[in-house]
Structures are given as structure tokens and as C-alpha cells.
């Protein structure tokens, strides 16, 4: 029973498509193997990125995709909606965000002041 629930949870977290999973796993494995063959500071840094790619490919879950609400696995139930404070402009309810008020105030105050005029003067005199 617990194994079935774990499998359903893992499948619901999957947000990477099959081609991306294969390419991520292959690229990550190549970076890790390259670091094992030729150890250097640069290759060790690349191996850390390779380990992240390998984990992404094997698990089928990308944390960055999760934060951005992207699902390329092909079996998304419904697209994730960003919270209201990320929206800009009029939302579904016709409400304006604080960003609109700030933008409107900045447009009304532009230019804030006239730039100082530049007058050519001989050197040494103000």
C-alpha cells in the first residue's frame, strides 16, 4: 500500500518530459565521468552540475520547473497558477496591483526635474 502511494506521489511530481529526462541523464553522466577521468577544479564543478542533471533525469522532477509552474511531462492535471502578488496589471477580478500604482506615479513625475544646463566655460573658471 505504501509503495503504491509513493509511486503515485512520484508520478505527480514528475514535470520533465521523456526526451529531456534521457538527455539530462546522459549529459549528467558524461560530466560526472569526465570529472572522474580527469580531476580538476573545473571538472569537479562541472561534475556537481552533472550530478544535478543526473538526478533530474532519473527522478523526472526539476525543481526550477516546479518553481516556475512548468510541466513538460505530458500528463499535467491542470496548469499551476501563480499567486496574485506575481501578477501585473488587471487580474481576473479587475483589481490593480501595487506595481500599477508605482508605475503610474513614476510616469506622472517624469522627468522628475530638468537636467542642469551645460555651458562651455574656459578651463580654470567655474
N, C-alpha and C positions, 0 to 999 in steps of 0.2 A: 504494500500500500504506500509506504513512504517513498519507495523507488519510483512509483508512478507519479506521485505528486512532484518529486524532484524533476522528473523528465518533463512534466508539463510546465513547471516553473522555468526550466532551462529553455524550452521551446518558446515560451512567451517573452523571454529576454533576448532572443536572437533577433538582431537587427542588421546583419550583414548578409548579402546575397552569396550564393554558392560560388560564383566565379571570383568574387572578392575574397572569400574565405580561402580558396585554393591559392590564389596569388599572394595573399598575405602570409599564409603558412610557408609557401615556397621561398618567398623573399626573406622572411624572418629566419628561416633555417639556413639560408645561404649566408646571411650576415653573421649569424652565430658561428657557423662552421668556419667562415673566413677568419673570425677572431681567434678561434681555437688553433687554426693552422698558422697564422702569422700574428702573434700577440703584439699589440702596441696600444698606446693610449687612445689613438683614433679608432682603431678596430674594436677596442673594448667599449668605447662609447657607442659605436655603431651596433655592437652586439646587444647592448641594452635596448636600443630601438628595435633590433631584430627580435629580441625576446618578447617585446610588446606586440609586434606584428604576429609572431608565432602564437601567442595567447589569443589574439583577435581571430586568427584563422581557425584555431582548434575549438574555441568556445562559440564562435559565431556572434559574439557580442562586442560592440565597440562603444566604449564609454563616451567618446566625443559625439558619436551619432546619438547616443542616448540623451546627452545634454541638449543637443540641437533638435531633438524630436525627429530625426531621420530614421526611416526604416526601409532598407533595401532588400529585406529577406523575401519579400513577395507574399507574405501571409500576415500582414498587419490587420488587426481588428478595426481600428479607427485611428486616424492621424492624431498625434498628440497636439494639444492646443497650448500655446504659450500663455503664461499668466498675463493678466491685464496690464501690469506695470511695464511690460515689454512693448506694448502697442504704442503706436504713434498716430495721431490723428483721431478721427472719429471712430469709435468702436461700434460694435453691433447695436449697442443701446443708444448711440448718438452722443455719448459723453466724450468730452475732450480731455486729453491727458495734460499733465503739468508741463510736458515738453512743448505743447502747443502754446501755452501761456508765455513761456520763456521765449520761444521763437517770435511770437507776435511782439513782445516787448522789445526785443533786440531789433526787429525790423522798424519799429516806430522811432527808436532812438538813433538810427543810423543816418548820417555819421554822428557819432557822439559829440564831436567838436570839429571845427575846421582845423586842418593841419596848419602849423605855423608856416608863414610865407618864407621863402628863401630869397635872400637878396645877396647878390655878389658884392663882396667887400674886399678891399685890398688887404693883403696879409699884414697882420700886426694890429689892425684896428677892428674893434668889435662891430 
